């Protein structure tokens, strides 16, 4: 195999196992067109979980939307998908801006999660029903005040309106980025494919023939759309973390938390891509393209983002710990040391302590299993972190009730933990299945490994004799 040397060791080199571009095109198109048994098994498993989630959602609908507490776990899963799936394309955007050669086999792996962003948009629709208007008297980013002649004119559904616009923009930018990146590959499928795939690719390739002007425009547009996606991602996390989270907890005032919410998503996005890489390599037949280099490089990025996770958390914790205001003590008692302490400890250990102490060893980072296991740890830690924050926020008594004080939680009446019921468990499983289902369907429409980037890599690489050995020379990217 191309991924091993003569001694049976894994190569760390440059991914393309063929000597001609024609062989690369033929191999990757065949892998894309052929539907493997593993794909069908994954599709069936994800589909079953998704159906269970629909059943759980219908069961929740029978309770109505007036009692926000019963929708706490649904809100948690929306936050989890926003944190993981929507941040995954940033792996492609950031590494492409850095002109990293090693990212070529995994750029599309990350970008395909943009299609699952449509699932996040679907999950967001019920959130608009659940979130109460500003008439309940809670503090808000929008300065609504029913008694003020000026601020009473602020729309009471401002959180709903602006979050919807921002999320629509994020999803649209993600789909646009995926389409732009896939356009040369769609042209190849148009020229080499058959049946519905050829028709589908012919419509979306938009007459692509690969002229110099088309290539220059493609790189320019991907750079612009990628930058806009990053800005919109931060903006969406800013709005969601404030309007759908912080304002629901009386006394929770933390100017750092919106950035903390966004920074956590970058860590979870990298972890999502690493786990996806592992499955594509292990079960998708892409072991000749997704090699040790990609795991090694992303593991270093995951390690750095795990340290960033701690920096944001510790900065916010210091403000609350040393402030000692009644509302700050109540927030710590509710979210950190109180009923949700087990979830906090699980998130802290799995998202920071374990990755830091394990990923600091190069032998672990420079492997296939090490980064994958640590990515699973980060994703599980993110799950518990979102459970702690979202379930606690949506379980505060009086959400939507204007007669309940929205300024502080009394220390002697900290709400108890909100345990999940059967519908909540089904919703959690269904959201996991739905995200995977969207990704698997997208991978049937667009190749999960970028063909044109593999072809481009062959123009940059060269094996050259040097004294008594042969060295690998890699050209500088554009």
Secondary structure, 3 states (H helix, E strand, C coil): CCCECCCCCECCCCCCCCCCHHHHHHHHHHHHHCCCHHHHHHHHHHHHHHHHHHHHHHHHHCCCCCCHHHHHHHHHHHHHHHHHHHHHHHHHHHHHHCCCHHHCCCHHHHHCHHHHHHHHHHHHHHHHHHCCCHHHCCCCCCCCCCCCCCHHHCCCCHHHHHHHHHHHHHHHHHHHHHHHHHHHHHHHHHHHCCHHHHHHHHHHCCCCCCCHHHHHHHHHHHHHHHHHHHHHHHHHHHHHHHHCCHHHCCCCCCCCHHHHHHHHHHHHHHHHHHHHHHHHHHHCCCCCCCCHHHHHHHHHHHHHHHHHHHHHHHHHHHHHHHHCCHHHHHHHHHHCCCCCHHHHHHHHHHHHHHHHHHHCCHHHHCCCHHHHHHHHHHHHHHHHHHHHHHHHHHCCCCCCCCCCCCCCCCHHHCCCCCCCCHHHHHHHHHHHHHHHHHHHHHHHHCCCCCHHHHHHHHHHEEEEEECCEEEEEECCCC
